[in-house]
């Protein structure tokens, strides 16, 4: 995974939030556009970075509260999109 330097320098985010946002930023733009967003669940993200689904969900919800991402979710799926605030890290 390639995490942008500006994201690593951010004082507003925890290390876990930086990892999650880094995963989303590394998703190919074609997949984000065609799929309508980042489609991995909290469990999938947790498996990639070695955290529990609950911890990932809490941190992802905090990213939403801080305005870095917007999400739609239901029982077994989550679709996440970047906001203009998070695009400054690209």
C-alpha positions in Angstrom: 0.0 0.0 0.0 1.2 3.5 -0.8 0.1 6.1 1.7 0.5 9.7 0.5 3.0 11.8 2.5 0.5 14.5 3.2 -1.8 11.9 4.8 1.0 10.6 7.0 1.7 14.2 8.2 -1.9 14.9 9.1 -2.3 15.8 12.8 -6.1 15.4 12.6 -6.1 11.6 12.1 -5.1 8.7 14.2 -2.7 6.0 12.8 -5.7 3.7 12.2 -7.7 6.3 10.4 -4.6 7.0 8.2 -4.4 3.3 7.3 -8.1 3.1 6.5 -8.0 6.3 4.4 -4.8 5.0 2.7 -6.6 1.8 1.6 -9.4 3.8 0.2 -7.1 6.2 -1.6 -5.2 3.3 -3.1 -8.3 1.8 -4.7 -8.0 2.4 -8.5 -10.1 5.3 -9.7 -11.8 3.1 -12.4 -13.1 0.8 -9.7 -14.3 3.7 -7.5 -16.1 5.2 -10.5 -17.7 2.0 -12.0 -18.5 0.5 -8.6 -19.9 3.7 -7.2 -17.3 3.8 -4.4 -15.1 1.7 -2.2 -17.0 -1.5 -1.6 -15.1 -3.4 1.1 -16.8 -4.1 4.4 -15.4 -3.2 7.8 -14.5 -6.9 8.2 -12.6 -6.9 4.8 -10.7 -3.8 5.8 -9.9 -5.2 9.2 -8.5 -8.4 7.7 -6.2 -6.3 5.5 -4.8 -4.2 8.3 -5.0 -6.6 11.2 -7.8 -5.0 13.2 -11.3 -6.2 14.3 -14.4 -5.3 12.4 -15.7 -3.3 15.4 -12.5 -1.2 15.6 -12.6 -0.5 11.9 -16.3 0.5 12.0 -15.6 2.9 14.9 -12.7 4.5 13.1 -14.6 4.7 9.8 -17.5 6.4 11.5 -15.0 8.9 13.0 -13.7 9.6 9.5 -17.3 10.3 8.4 -17.8 12.7 11.4 -14.6 14.5 10.5 -15.8 14.9 6.9 -13.2 12.8 5.1 -15.5 10.2 3.7 -19.3 9.6 3.2 -20.7 6.1 3.5 -23.9 4.2 2.8 -24.4 0.9 4.6 -26.8 -1.9 5.4 -26.5 -5.3 7.1 -23.8 -6.9 5.0 -22.4 -4.1 2.8 -20.8 -0.6 2.9 -20.1 1.8 0.1 -17.6 4.6 0.9 -16.7 7.6 -1.1 -14.1 10.3 -0.6 -15.0 13.9 0.1 -13.1 17.0 -1.2 -11.4 17.2 2.2 -9.8 13.8 1.8 -8.9 14.4 -1.9 -6.4 17.0 -0.7 -4.1 14.0 0.3 -3.9 12.7 -3.3 
